[in-house]
Amino acid sequence: MGKYLDIFINGYKGYASYLWHEISHPSFKNYFYWLIAVSLFFFALEVIIPWRKKQAILRKDFWLDGFYMFFNFFIFSLVIYNAASGVIVNLFNDGIKAVSGGFDLQAMNPMNEWPIWLILLTGFVVRDFIQWWVHRLLHKSDWLWQYHQVHHSVEEMGFAAHLRFHWMENVVYRTLEYIPLALLGIGLHDFFIIHIFTLAWGHYNHSNISINHRYTGAIVLGLIGIVLSQNLLGFSLVTEPTLLLSSITIVAAALLGYFLVGPVMKYIFNSPEMHIWHHSYELPKDRRYGINFGLTLSMWDYLFGTAYIPHDGKDIRLGFPGIEHFPDSFQEQVSLGVFNKGFRASDYERVD
C-alpha cells in the first residue's frame, strides 16, 4: 500500500515539475508549445480562409474553449489525473505480472522489434478505432451523454472547440484505451508523435475552414514521406546525396497523396465538412444516438454505416434540443453529473 501512496504523491510532484519544465523550456518535444503552435496555425487559417464568412473571428465561447484546451491538456492532470492514473497503471501491471508469473507488457512485447513507422501506424489506427467505439458509447449511454453534452454545447464551430469536453471524458477515454495500447507496447515517444498528429487533425475537424481533399491528401502523405525519409534514408543536412533523396521521397509522397489519395480522402480521414454534421442540432430520426463518430479517421463510419453528409452543412444549427438552458460557465459545466445532477433537456420542456 505504501508503494502506491508514494506513486500517488510523487505523481503530483513529478507532473508539477514536468509542467513547469514544459513552460520554461520550449522544444520540439514539448506538448505545451505544440498546443500553442497548432492552435495559432488553425486560428490564422480561420482568419485568412474562413468557411463561414459571417462567423465572428472571436466566435461565441472562443475564450471558454481556449481555457478548456489548457485545462484538459494540463491543469486536470496536475490536479488529480496524473497521480491517480499512475497508481492504477502500476496496479494493473503488477496484477498482470502476479497472475502471469512475471510477464512484462512493455519489455516482452514483440512490437519492440518493429520499425518505428510500423509501430506508429499500428498505434495510431488501433487507438483511433478504440476511440471511435468509446465515442459511440458516450452517445449511447445516458450516464456518459450527460458529460459529453459539454462538447456538444458548442454553437459556433472553431478549432478550440476540439478540446471543450468534460474532464470525465479524459477518464473514460484513457481508461478504455490504456489496456490495448499497453498490450501493443506503445511507448511514450511513439505516443507523443501520434498525439501531436491527432491533436492537429482534431483542431482541423473543428475549425472554420474548408480545404480541398487533394491538399489534405498531399499533406498526409507528405508527412509520411518525412517519416520514411528519416527512417529509410537517414535524413541529414550534412550529406547532400542523402538530403536530395530525402527531398525526392517527401515530394513524391506528397504528389502521390494529391493525385491518388486526395480523391478518396473523405472516406479515410475526418474533415470539417463531415464533423459539422456530428454537432448538428437536428439528427435524422433513425440516428438519434448520433452520426459521424470518427475522431481522426472517417473510415470507421463508412465501414459501420454511421456516415451521414446529406449536403454542405456549413450553416446548419449546432447543439441539441434544450441547449438554450444549458449551463454556459466553466464551473457549472465541469460540475455536471458529478457535483450536481446532469443536464436533461426534458427538465425544461414546457407543459401546456
Sequence and secondary structure as in RCSB ss.txt:
>XXXX:A:sequence
MGKYLDIFINGYKGYASYLWHEISHPSFKNYFYWLIAVSLFFFALEVIIPWRKKQAILRKDFWLDGFYMFFNFFI
FSLVIYNAASGVIVNLFNDGIKAVSGGFDLQAMNPMNEWPIWLILLTGFVVRDFIQWWVHRLLHKSDWLWQYHQV
HHSVEEMGFAAHLRFHWMENVVYRTLEYIPLALLGIGLHDFFIIHIFTLAWGHYNHSNISINHRYTGAIVLGLIG
IVLSQNLLGFSLVTEPTLLLSSITIVAAALLGYFLVGPVMKYIFNSPEMHIWHHSYELPKDRRYGINFGLTLSMW
DYLFGTAYIPHDGKDIRLGFPGIEHFPDSFQEQVSLGVFNKGFRASDYERVD
>XXXX:A:secstr
 HHHHHHHHHHHHHHHHHHHHHHHS  TT HHHHHHHHHHHHHHHHHHS SSTTS SS TTHHHHHHHHHIIIII
HIIIIIHHHHHHHHHHHHHHHHHHHTS  TTTT GGGGS HHHHHHHHHHHHHHHHHHHHHHHHH HHHHHHHHH
HHT SS  GGGGG   HHHHHHHHHHHHHHHHHHT  HHHHHHHHHHHHHHHHHHHSS    HHHHHHHHHHHHH
HHHIIIII   SS HHHHHHHHHHHHHHHHHIIIIIGGGGGGTB  HHHHHHHTBSS  GGGTT S   SSBSHH
HHHHT     S  TT  BS TTGGGS  SHHHHHHBTTTB    GGGG    
